[in-house]
Amino acid sequence: MAGSPNSLAQGVPPAEGAPQAPAVPKKEDTGLFDGSSPYLEYGDFNMNEEENEDTQFFQYGRFFGLSLGLGYQSATGNRGKLYSAAIPRFDARIQYWFGFNLAGDLGVFFANHSFSTGSVNYEAKLIGYGFHLKYYFDVKNASAAISFANPFIMAGIGAMSKSQSSLSSTQPDADSTMSVDFGGGFEFPVVFKKTYLTVEGLYHTQNFADTQDPDLSPDRSLLTGGFFSLMVHFMFVW
């Protein structure tokens, strides 16, 4: 038949007035197998923003950290009038990063305070356990000094145990309380992604049983007040 695909294939021109058959694309036609097609090659357009952030975190971020700290702890309020400062205070923590700006840590601390009532000297040994969330500020567009210092704020909850005794005590007086902690600090890199030096201040609330004992307070009011700690941590990261 005139104008049929077979006649076209044999090179016979179509009859006059017959509809033109569409040209058969050839493999060498431009654009048919274009290597720049977004469906055929890998590129940033195939990754959403969240995947980009994850990729950057796995390449440049930190995952786990172990820190050891040394510093001092003092009491505030009426308890601060009675207690001497605990020097040194020891800290140990394990830290995990959820991302560039958020981390969590589990820690324990040890601090020994002393005080006197009349002619009797007492020692109060504190052990605290807690979990903290730490938020690092985005300092990409800040000055070099602020970027290097890497400031953060932190808050958490934990428990605090006190063992109080004197030289004449046959058995220590033990007490425990819940504690809410909040504060902040700075984190300085020593070796990038390996070791860091952290300086932080934390306030710890407390409600020990002796808080309601006015006879222990120097001004005979309730023994109110929490604890403030200033610590320097050396952190190993992997």
DRENPA-3360 file (N, C-alpha, C; in nm, 2 decimals, always signed):
BEGIN
1 = MAGSPNSL = +0.09/-0.12/+0.00/+0.00/+0.00/+0.00/+0.09/+0.12/+0.00 ~ +0.04/+0.23/-0.08/+0.13/+0.35/-0.09/+0.13/+0.42/+0.05 ~ +0.25/+0.46/+0.08/+0.26/+0.54/+0.21/+0.27/+0.45/+0.33 ~ +0.27/+0.32/+0.31/+0.28/+0.23/+0.42/+0.42/+0.24/+0.48 ~ +0.43/+0.19/+0.61/+0.57/+0.19/+0.67/+0.66/+0.10/+0.59 ~ +0.61/+0.00/+0.52/+0.70/-0.09/+0.45/+0.76/-0.01/+0.33 ~ +0.68/+0.07/+0.26/+0.73/+0.14/+0.15/+0.83/+0.25/+0.19 ~ +0.81/+0.30/+0.31/+0.90/+0.40/+0.37/+1.04/+0.33/+0.39;
9 = AQGVPPAE = +1.02/+0.21/+0.45/+1.15/+0.14/+0.48/+1.22/+0.10/+0.36 ~ +1.15/+0.08/+0.24/+1.22/+0.05/+0.12/+1.26/+0.17/+0.04 ~ +1.24/+0.29/+0.09/+1.28/+0.41/+0.02/+1.18/+0.46/-0.08 ~ +1.06/+0.40/-0.08/+0.96/+0.45/-0.18/+0.89/+0.57/-0.12 ~ +0.88/+0.68/-0.19/+0.81/+0.80/-0.13/+0.67/+0.78/-0.12 ~ +0.60/+0.84/-0.03/+0.45/+0.82/-0.01/+0.38/+0.89/-0.13 ~ +0.26/+0.84/-0.16/+0.18/+0.90/-0.26/+0.14/+1.04/-0.23 ~ +0.11/+1.12/-0.33/+0.08/+1.26/-0.31/-0.05/+1.27/-0.23;
17 = GAPQAPAV = -0.05/+1.35/-0.12/-0.16/+1.37/-0.04/-0.17/+1.28/+0.08 ~ -0.09/+1.18/+0.08/-0.09/+1.08/+0.19/-0.03/+1.14/+0.31 ~ -0.08/+1.11/+0.44/-0.02/+1.17/+0.56/+0.12/+1.12/+0.58 ~ +0.20/+1.22/+0.63/+0.34/+1.19/+0.65/+0.36/+1.10/+0.78 ~ +0.43/+1.00/+0.76/+0.46/+0.91/+0.88/+0.57/+0.98/+0.97 ~ +0.56/+0.97/+1.10/+0.66/+1.03/+1.19/+0.79/+0.97/+1.17 ~ +0.89/+1.05/+1.18/+1.03/+1.00/+1.16/+1.07/+0.91/+1.27 ~ +1.14/+0.81/+1.23/+1.18/+0.71/+1.33/+1.31/+0.77/+1.40;
25 = PKKEDTGL = +1.31/+0.79/+1.53/+1.43/+0.85/+1.59/+1.55/+0.75/+1.58 ~ +1.66/+0.81/+1.56/+1.78/+0.72/+1.55/+1.86/+0.73/+1.68 ~ +1.94/+0.63/+1.71/+2.01/+0.62/+1.84/+2.11/+0.74/+1.86 ~ +2.16/+0.79/+1.74/+2.26/+0.90/+1.76/+2.19/+1.03/+1.77 ~ +2.05/+1.04/+1.76/+1.99/+1.17/+1.78/+2.03/+1.23/+1.91 ~ +2.05/+1.36/+1.91/+2.09/+1.44/+2.03/+1.97/+1.43/+2.13 ~ +2.00/+1.40/+2.26/+1.91/+1.41/+2.36/+1.84/+1.27/+2.39 ~ +1.85/+1.17/+2.30/+1.78/+1.05/+2.32/+1.84/+0.97/+2.44;
33 = FDGSSPYL = +1.98/+0.97/+2.44/+2.05/+0.90/+2.55/+2.15/+1.00/+2.61 ~ +2.09/+1.12/+2.65/+2.18/+1.23/+2.70/+2.23/+1.19/+2.84 ~ +2.36/+1.18/+2.85/+2.42/+1.14/+2.98/+2.39/+1.24/+3.10 ~ +2.35/+1.36/+3.06/+2.32/+1.46/+3.17/+2.18/+1.46/+3.22 ~ +2.10/+1.36/+3.18/+1.97/+1.35/+3.23/+1.97/+1.32/+3.38 ~ +1.88/+1.39/+3.46/+1.88/+1.37/+3.60/+1.83/+1.23/+3.64 ~ +1.78/+1.15/+3.55/+1.74/+1.02/+3.58/+1.85/+0.92/+3.56 ~ +1.96/+0.96/+3.50/+2.06/+0.87/+3.46/+2.19/+0.90/+3.54;
41 = EYGDFNMN = +2.20/+1.01/+3.60/+2.33/+1.03/+3.67/+2.30/+1.08/+3.82 ~ +2.40/+1.06/+3.90/+2.39/+1.10/+4.05/+2.41/+1.25/+4.06 ~ +2.34/+1.31/+4.15/+2.37/+1.46/+4.17/+2.30/+1.50/+4.30 ~ +2.32/+1.62/+4.34/+2.26/+1.67/+4.47/+2.11/+1.68/+4.46 ~ +2.06/+1.69/+4.33/+1.91/+1.70/+4.32/+1.84/+1.57/+4.37 ~ +1.92/+1.46/+4.38/+1.86/+1.34/+4.43/+1.86/+1.32/+4.58 ~ +1.91/+1.42/+4.65/+1.92/+1.42/+4.79/+1.84/+1.53/+4.85 ~ +1.76/+1.50/+4.95/+1.68/+1.61/+5.01/+1.77/+1.67/+5.12;
49 = EEENEDTQ = +1.72/+1.78/+5.18/+1.80/+1.85/+5.28/+1.84/+1.77/+5.40 ~ +1.75/+1.68/+5.45/+1.78/+1.60/+5.56/+1.89/+1.50/+5.53 ~ +1.89/+1.44/+5.41/+2.00/+1.35/+5.37/+2.13/+1.42/+5.36 ~ +2.13/+1.55/+5.31/+2.25/+1.62/+5.31/+2.31/+1.64/+5.45 ~ +2.22/+1.68/+5.54/+2.27/+1.70/+5.68/+2.32/+1.57/+5.74 ~ +2.26/+1.46/+5.71/+2.31/+1.33/+5.77/+2.44/+1.30/+5.71 ~ +2.46/+1.32/+5.58/+2.59/+1.29/+5.51/+2.70/+1.38/+5.57 ~ +2.67/+1.50/+5.60/+2.77/+1.59/+5.65/+2.80/+1.55/+5.80;
57 = FFQYGRFF = +2.70/+1.51/+5.87/+2.72/+1.47/+6.01/+2.81/+1.34/+6.02 ~ +2.78/+1.25/+5.93/+2.86/+1.12/+5.93/+3.01/+1.15/+5.89 ~ +3.03/+1.26/+5.81/+3.16/+1.29/+5.76/+3.24/+1.38/+5.86 ~ +3.17/+1.47/+5.92/+3.24/+1.57/+6.00/+3.20/+1.57/+6.15 ~ +3.09/+1.50/+6.19/+3.04/+1.50/+6.32/+3.11/+1.41/+6.42 ~ +3.07/+1.42/+6.55/+3.12/+1.33/+6.65/+3.01/+1.24/+6.69 ~ +3.04/+1.12/+6.75/+2.94/+1.03/+6.78/+2.94/+1.00/+6.93 ~ +3.06/+0.96/+6.99/+3.07/+0.93/+7.13/+3.18/+1.00/+7.19;
65 = GLSLGLGY = +3.17/+1.03/+7.32/+3.27/+1.10/+7.39/+3.28/+1.05/+7.54 ~ +3.40/+1.05/+7.59/+3.43/+1.02/+7.73/+3.51/+1.13/+7.79 ~ +3.45/+1.19/+7.90/+3.52/+1.31/+7.96/+3.54/+1.28/+8.11 ~ +3.66/+1.34/+8.15/+3.69/+1.34/+8.30/+3.71/+1.48/+8.34 ~ +3.65/+1.52/+8.45/+3.65/+1.66/+8.49/+3.70/+1.68/+8.63 ~ +3.75/+1.80/+8.65/+3.81/+1.84/+8.78/+3.77/+1.99/+8.81 ~ +3.73/+2.02/+8.93/+3.69/+2.16/+8.96/+3.65/+2.17/+9.10 ~ +3.55/+2.26/+9.13/+3.51/+2.28/+9.27/+3.36/+2.30/+9.27;
73 = QSATGNRG = +3.30/+2.28/+9.39/+3.16/+2.29/+9.41/+3.14/+2.37/+9.54 ~ +3.04/+2.46/+9.54/+3.01/+2.54/+9.66/+2.86/+2.54/+9.67 ~ +2.81/+2.56/+9.80/+2.67/+2.56/+9.83/+2.63/+2.71/+9.82 ~ +2.50/+2.73/+9.80/+2.44/+2.86/+9.79/+2.34/+2.88/+9.91 ~ +2.29/+3.00/+9.93/+2.19/+3.02/+10.03/+2.24/+3.00/+10.17 ~ +2.15/+2.96/+10.26/+2.20/+2.94/+10.40/+2.29/+2.81/+10.41 ~ +2.27/+2.72/+10.32/+2.36/+2.60/+10.32/+2.50/+2.65/+10.28 ~ +2.51/+2.75/+10.20/+2.64/+2.80/+10.16/+2.71/+2.87/+10.28;
81 = KLYSAAIP = +2.63/+2.93/+10.37/+2.69/+2.99/+10.49/+2.75/+2.88/+10.59 ~ +2.70/+2.76/+10.57/+2.74/+2.65/+10.66/+2.85/+2.57/+10.60 ~ +2.83/+2.53/+10.48/+2.93/+2.44/+10.41/+3.05/+2.51/+10.36 ~ +3.16/+2.44/+10.37/+3.29/+2.49/+10.30/+3.28/+2.44/+10.16 ~ +3.36/+2.50/+10.07/+3.36/+2.45/+9.93/+3.43/+2.32/+9.92 ~ +3.38/+2.24/+9.82/+3.44/+2.11/+9.80/+3.55/+2.13/+9.69 ~ +3.67/+2.11/+9.73/+3.78/+2.12/+9.63/+3.88/+2.00/+9.66 ~ +3.89/+1.91/+9.56/+3.84/+1.92/+9.42/+3.70/+1.84/+9.42;
89 = RFDARIQY = +3.63/+1.87/+9.31/+3.51/+1.78/+9.27/+3.55/+1.70/+9.15 ~ +3.52/+1.58/+9.15/+3.55/+1.49/+9.03/+3.42/+1.45/+8.95 ~ +3.44/+1.46/+8.82/+3.33/+1.42/+8.73/+3.38/+1.31/+8.63 ~ +3.28/+1.23/+8.59/+3.31/+1.14/+8.48/+3.18/+1.13/+8.40 ~ +3.19/+1.14/+8.27/+3.07/+1.14/+8.18/+3.09/+1.06/+8.05 ~ +2.98/+1.00/+8.00/+2.98/+0.95/+7.86/+2.88/+1.03/+7.78 ~ +2.92/+1.07/+7.67/+2.84/+1.16/+7.59/+2.81/+1.10/+7.45 ~ +2.69/+1.13/+7.40/+2.64/+1.08/+7.27/+2.58/+1.20/+7.19;
97 = WFGFNLAG = +2.62/+1.22/+7.06/+2.57/+1.33/+6.98/+2.46/+1.28/+6.89 ~ +2.35/+1.35/+6.90/+2.23/+1.32/+6.81/+2.25/+1.39/+6.68 ~ +2.33/+1.50/+6.68/+2.35/+1.58/+6.56/+2.46/+1.68/+6.59 ~ +2.47/+1.78/+6.50/+2.57/+1.88/+6.52/+2.54/+1.97/+6.64 ~ +2.41/+1.99/+6.67/+2.37/+2.09/+6.77/+2.32/+2.03/+6.90 ~ +2.30/+1.89/+6.90/+2.23/+1.83/+7.02/+2.31/+1.71/+7.07 ~ +2.33/+1.70/+7.20/+2.40/+1.59/+7.25/+2.34/+1.55/+7.39 ~ +2.36/+1.43/+7.44/+2.32/+1.39/+7.57/+2.43/+1.32/+7.64;
105 = DLGVFFAN = +2.43/+1.34/+7.78/+2.54/+1.27/+7.85/+2.48/+1.21/+7.98 ~ +2.55/+1.10/+8.02/+2.53/+1.03/+8.15/+2.65/+1.05/+8.23 ~ +2.63/+1.10/+8.36/+2.75/+1.13/+8.44/+2.73/+1.10/+8.59 ~ +2.85/+1.10/+8.65/+2.85/+1.09/+8.80/+2.95/+1.19/+8.85 ~ +2.93/+1.24/+8.97/+3.03/+1.33/+9.04/+3.05/+1.29/+9.18 ~ +3.16/+1.34/+9.24/+3.19/+1.32/+9.38/+3.24/+1.45/+9.44 ~ +3.19/+1.48/+9.55/+3.24/+1.61/+9.62/+3.22/+1.59/+9.77 ~ +3.32/+1.64/+9.84/+3.32/+1.64/+9.99/+3.32/+1.78/+10.05;
113 = HSFSTGSV = +3.21/+1.81/+10.13/+3.20/+1.93/+10.20/+3.22/+1.91/+10.35 ~ +3.25/+2.01/+10.42/+3.27/+2.00/+10.57/+3.20/+2.12/+10.63 ~ +3.16/+2.11/+10.76/+3.10/+2.22/+10.83/+3.11/+2.19/+10.98 ~ +3.09/+2.29/+11.06/+3.10/+2.28/+11.21/+2.98/+2.34/+11.27 ~ +2.93/+2.27/+11.37/+2.82/+2.32/+11.46/+2.87/+2.31/+11.60 ~ +2.89/+2.43/+11.66/+2.95/+2.42/+11.80/+3.09/+2.38/+11.79 ~ +3.12/+2.27/+11.87/+3.25/+2.22/+11.87/+3.26/+2.09/+11.79 ~ +3.16/+2.05/+11.72/+3.16/+1.93/+11.64/+3.18/+1.96/+11.49;
121 = NYEAKLIG = +3.28/+1.89/+11.44/+3.31/+1.90/+11.29/+3.24/+1.79/+11.21 ~ +3.18/+1.82/+11.10/+3.11/+1.72/+11.02/+3.17/+1.72/+10.88 ~ +3.16/+1.61/+10.82/+3.19/+1.59/+10.68/+3.07/+1.54/+10.60 ~ +3.04/+1.61/+10.49/+2.93/+1.57/+10.40/+2.98/+1.52/+10.27 ~ +2.97/+1.39/+10.24/+3.02/+1.34/+10.11/+2.90/+1.33/+10.02 ~ +2.91/+1.39/+9.90/+2.80/+1.39/+9.80/+2.84/+1.31/+9.68 ~ +2.75/+1.23/+9.63/+2.76/+1.16/+9.51/+2.64/+1.19/+9.43 ~ +2.66/+1.23/+9.30/+2.54/+1.26/+9.22/+2.55/+1.19/+9.09;
129 = YGFHLKYY = +2.43/+1.15/+9.04/+2.41/+1.09/+8.91/+2.31/+1.17/+8.83 ~ +2.33/+1.17/+8.70/+2.23/+1.25/+8.62/+2.25/+1.23/+8.47 ~ +2.14/+1.28/+8.40/+2.14/+1.28/+8.25/+2.12/+1.43/+8.21 ~ +2.20/+1.48/+8.11/+2.18/+1.61/+8.07/+2.17/+1.61/+7.91 ~ +2.09/+1.71/+7.87/+2.08/+1.74/+7.73/+2.17/+1.87/+7.70 ~ +2.25/+1.87/+7.60/+2.34/+1.98/+7.57/+2.31/+2.03/+7.43 ~ +2.28/+2.16/+7.42/+2.25/+2.23/+7.29/+2.37/+2.32/+7.26 ~ +2.43/+2.30/+7.14/+2.54/+2.38/+7.09/+2.48/+2.48/+6.99;
137 = FDVKNASA = +2.52/+2.61/+7.01/+2.47/+2.71/+6.93/+2.53/+2.70/+6.79 ~ +2.46/+2.75/+6.69/+2.51/+2.75/+6.55/+2.60/+2.87/+6.54 ~ +2.73/+2.85/+6.52/+2.83/+2.96/+6.52/+2.89/+2.97/+6.38 ~ +2.83/+2.91/+6.28/+2.89/+2.91/+6.14/+2.92/+3.05/+6.10 ~ +2.82/+3.15/+6.13/+2.84/+3.28/+6.08/+2.89/+3.38/+6.19 ~ +2.93/+3.32/+6.30/+2.98/+3.41/+6.41/+3.13/+3.44/+6.39 ~ +3.19/+3.52/+6.47/+3.33/+3.56/+6.47/+3.41/+3.43/+6.50 ~ +3.54/+3.44/+6.46/+3.63/+3.33/+6.48/+3.65/+3.29/+6.62;
145 = AISFANPF = +3.65/+3.39/+6.71/+3.67/+3.36/+6.85/+3.55/+3.28/+6.91 ~ +3.43/+3.32/+6.87/+3.31/+3.25/+6.92/+3.30/+3.11/+6.86 ~ +3.33/+3.10/+6.73/+3.33/+2.97/+6.66/+3.43/+2.88/+6.73 ~ +3.54/+2.93/+6.77/+3.65/+2.84/+6.83/+3.60/+2.80/+6.97 ~ +3.53/+2.89/+7.04/+3.49/+2.86/+7.18/+3.37/+2.76/+7.18 ~ +3.29/+2.75/+7.07/+3.18/+2.66/+7.06/+3.09/+2.66/+7.19 ~ +3.01/+2.77/+7.21/+2.93/+2.78/+7.33/+2.81/+2.69/+7.33 ~ +2.77/+2.65/+7.45/+2.65/+2.56/+7.47/+2.58/+2.59/+7.60;
153 = IMAGIGAM = +2.45/+2.54/+7.60/+2.37/+2.54/+7.72/+2.33/+2.40/+7.75 ~ +2.30/+2.37/+7.88/+2.27/+2.23/+7.91/+2.17/+2.23/+8.03 ~ +2.09/+2.13/+8.04/+1.99/+2.11/+8.15/+1.97/+1.96/+8.16 ~ +1.94/+1.92/+8.28/+1.91/+1.78/+8.31/+1.85/+1.75/+8.44 ~ +1.84/+1.62/+8.47/+1.78/+1.58/+8.59/+1.86/+1.46/+8.65 ~ +1.86/+1.44/+8.78/+1.94/+1.34/+8.84/+1.90/+1.32/+8.98 ~ +1.99/+1.24/+9.05/+1.98/+1.22/+9.20/+2.11/+1.25/+9.27 ~ +2.09/+1.29/+9.39/+2.21/+1.33/+9.47/+2.20/+1.26/+9.61;
161 = SKSQSSLS = +2.30/+1.19/+9.65/+2.31/+1.13/+9.78/+2.41/+1.19/+9.87 ~ +2.38/+1.21/+10.00/+2.46/+1.27/+10.10/+2.49/+1.17/+10.21 ~ +2.61/+1.16/+10.25/+2.65/+1.08/+10.36/+2.72/+1.17/+10.46 ~ +2.66/+1.20/+10.57/+2.71/+1.30/+10.67/+2.76/+1.23/+10.80 ~ +2.88/+1.27/+10.84/+2.93/+1.20/+10.97/+3.02/+1.30/+11.04 ~ +3.05/+1.26/+11.16/+3.15/+1.34/+11.24/+3.25/+1.24/+11.30 ~ +3.35/+1.29/+11.37/+3.45/+1.20/+11.43/+3.39/+1.11/+11.53 ~ +3.28/+1.15/+11.60/+3.22/+1.07/+11.70/+3.10/+0.99/+11.65;
169 = STQPDADS = +3.07/+1.00/+11.52/+2.96/+0.92/+11.47/+3.00/+0.77/+11.45 ~ +2.90/+0.69/+11.49/+2.92/+0.55/+11.48/+2.87/+0.50/+11.34 ~ +2.77/+0.58/+11.29/+2.71/+0.54/+11.16/+2.68/+0.67/+11.09 ~ +2.72/+0.68/+10.96/+2.69/+0.81/+10.89/+2.54/+0.83/+10.87 ~ +2.50/+0.95/+10.86/+2.36/+0.99/+10.83/+2.34/+1.00/+10.68 ~ +2.26/+0.91/+10.62/+2.25/+0.91/+10.48/+2.12/+0.97/+10.44 ~ +2.12/+1.04/+10.32/+2.00/+1.11/+10.27/+2.02/+1.12/+10.12 ~ +1.90/+1.12/+10.05/+1.90/+1.13/+9.90/+1.79/+1.23/+9.86;
177 = TMSVDFGG = +1.81/+1.29/+9.74/+1.72/+1.38/+9.69/+1.73/+1.39/+9.54 ~ +1.62/+1.43/+9.47/+1.62/+1.46/+9.33/+1.69/+1.59/+9.30 ~ +1.75/+1.60/+9.18/+1.82/+1.73/+9.15/+1.79/+1.77/+9.01 ~ +1.76/+1.89/+8.99/+1.75/+1.95/+8.85/+1.87/+2.04/+8.83 ~ +1.94/+2.02/+8.72/+2.06/+2.09/+8.69/+2.04/+2.18/+8.56 ~ +2.10/+2.30/+8.56/+2.10/+2.38/+8.44/+2.23/+2.47/+8.44 ~ +2.28/+2.50/+8.32/+2.40/+2.58/+8.31/+2.44/+2.59/+8.17 ~ +2.57/+2.61/+8.15/+2.63/+2.63/+8.02/+2.78/+2.63/+8.02;
185 = GFEFPVVF = +2.84/+2.65/+7.90/+2.99/+2.66/+7.90/+3.04/+2.67/+7.76 ~ +3.17/+2.64/+7.75/+3.24/+2.65/+7.62/+3.32/+2.52/+7.60 ~ +3.34/+2.49/+7.47/+3.41/+2.37/+7.43/+3.52/+2.41/+7.33 ~ +3.64/+2.39/+7.37/+3.76/+2.43/+7.29/+3.82/+2.30/+7.23 ~ +3.84/+2.30/+7.09/+3.91/+2.18/+7.03/+4.06/+2.18/+7.06 ~ +4.11/+2.06/+7.10/+4.25/+2.05/+7.12/+4.31/+1.98/+6.99 ~ +4.25/+1.86/+6.96/+4.27/+1.79/+6.83/+4.14/+1.77/+6.77 ~ +4.11/+1.82/+6.65/+3.97/+1.82/+6.59/+3.93/+1.67/+6.58;
193 = KKTYLTVE = +3.80/+1.65/+6.63/+3.73/+1.52/+6.63/+3.80/+1.42/+6.72 ~ +3.90/+1.46/+6.81/+3.97/+1.36/+6.89/+3.96/+1.40/+7.04 ~ +4.01/+1.52/+7.07/+4.01/+1.57/+7.21/+3.96/+1.71/+7.22 ~ +3.89/+1.74/+7.33/+3.84/+1.87/+7.35/+3.85/+1.91/+7.50 ~ +3.86/+2.04/+7.52/+3.86/+2.09/+7.66/+3.74/+2.17/+7.68 ~ +3.66/+2.13/+7.79/+3.53/+2.19/+7.82/+3.54/+2.27/+7.95 ~ +3.49/+2.39/+7.95/+3.47/+2.47/+8.07/+3.32/+2.49/+8.09 ~ +3.27/+2.45/+8.21/+3.12/+2.47/+8.23/+3.09/+2.50/+8.37;
201 = GLYHTQNF = +2.97/+2.57/+8.38/+2.92/+2.60/+8.52/+2.78/+2.54/+8.53 ~ +2.75/+2.48/+8.64/+2.61/+2.41/+8.66/+2.56/+2.45/+8.79 ~ +2.43/+2.47/+8.80/+2.36/+2.49/+8.92/+2.27/+2.37/+8.95 ~ +2.28/+2.31/+9.07/+2.21/+2.19/+9.11/+2.11/+2.22/+9.22 ~ +1.99/+2.19/+9.20/+1.89/+2.20/+9.31/+1.89/+2.08/+9.40 ~ +1.84/+2.10/+9.52/+1.84/+1.99/+9.62/+1.72/+2.01/+9.72 ~ +1.68/+1.90/+9.78/+1.58/+1.91/+9.89/+1.61/+1.80/+9.99 ~ +1.73/+1.81/+10.05/+1.77/+1.71/+10.16/+1.68/+1.73/+10.28;
209 = ADTQDPDL = +1.67/+1.62/+10.36/+1.58/+1.63/+10.48/+1.63/+1.73/+10.58 ~ +1.76/+1.76/+10.58/+1.81/+1.86/+10.68/+1.78/+2.00/+10.63 ~ +1.72/+2.02/+10.51/+1.69/+2.15/+10.46/+1.59/+2.22/+10.56 ~ +1.50/+2.14/+10.62/+1.40/+2.19/+10.72/+1.45/+2.20/+10.86 ~ +1.58/+2.18/+10.88/+1.63/+2.18/+11.02/+1.70/+2.32/+11.05 ~ +1.63/+2.41/+11.12/+1.69/+2.54/+11.14/+1.81/+2.54/+11.23 ~ +1.82/+2.44/+11.32/+1.93/+2.44/+11.41/+2.07/+2.42/+11.35 ~ +2.07/+2.37/+11.22/+2.20/+2.36/+11.15/+2.24/+2.49/+11.09;
217 = SPDRSLLT = +2.15/+2.58/+11.06/+2.18/+2.70/+10.99/+2.25/+2.80/+11.08 ~ +2.35/+2.88/+11.03/+2.41/+2.98/+11.12/+2.32/+3.08/+11.17 ~ +2.22/+3.12/+11.09/+2.12/+3.22/+11.14/+1.99/+3.16/+11.18 ~ +1.99/+3.03/+11.21/+1.88/+2.96/+11.26/+1.75/+2.96/+11.17 ~ +1.77/+2.98/+11.04/+1.66/+2.97/+10.95/+1.67/+2.84/+10.87 ~ +1.58/+2.81/+10.78/+1.59/+2.69/+10.71/+1.72/+2.68/+10.63 ~ +1.77/+2.56/+10.61/+1.90/+2.53/+10.55/+1.87/+2.52/+10.40 ~ +1.83/+2.63/+10.34/+1.80/+2.64/+10.19/+1.92/+2.66/+10.11;
225 = GGFFSLMV = +1.91/+2.64/+9.98/+2.02/+2.66/+9.89/+2.05/+2.54/+9.81 ~ +2.11/+2.56/+9.69/+2.15/+2.45/+9.61/+2.30/+2.44/+9.61 ~ +2.35/+2.39/+9.50/+2.50/+2.37/+9.48/+2.54/+2.43/+9.34 ~ +2.65/+2.49/+9.34/+2.70/+2.55/+9.21/+2.84/+2.48/+9.19 ~ +2.86/+2.43/+9.07/+2.99/+2.37/+9.03/+3.05/+2.44/+8.91 ~ +3.18/+2.45/+8.91/+3.26/+2.51/+8.80/+3.36/+2.40/+8.77 ~ +3.36/+2.35/+8.65/+3.44/+2.23/+8.61/+3.51/+2.25/+8.48 ~ +3.63/+2.18/+8.47/+3.71/+2.18/+8.35/+3.71/+2.03/+8.31;
233 = HFMFVW = +3.66/+2.00/+8.19/+3.66/+1.86/+8.15/+3.76/+1.84/+8.03 ~ +3.82/+1.72/+8.03/+3.91/+1.68/+7.92/+3.83/+1.57/+7.85 ~ +3.79/+1.58/+7.72/+3.70/+1.49/+7.66/+3.77/+1.42/+7.54 ~ +3.76/+1.29/+7.54/+3.81/+1.21/+7.43/+3.69/+1.17/+7.34 ~ +3.71/+1.18/+7.21/+3.60/+1.16/+7.11/+3.63/+1.06/+7.01 ~ +3.53/+0.98/+6.97/+3.55/+0.89/+6.86/+3.42/+0.87/+6.79;
% end
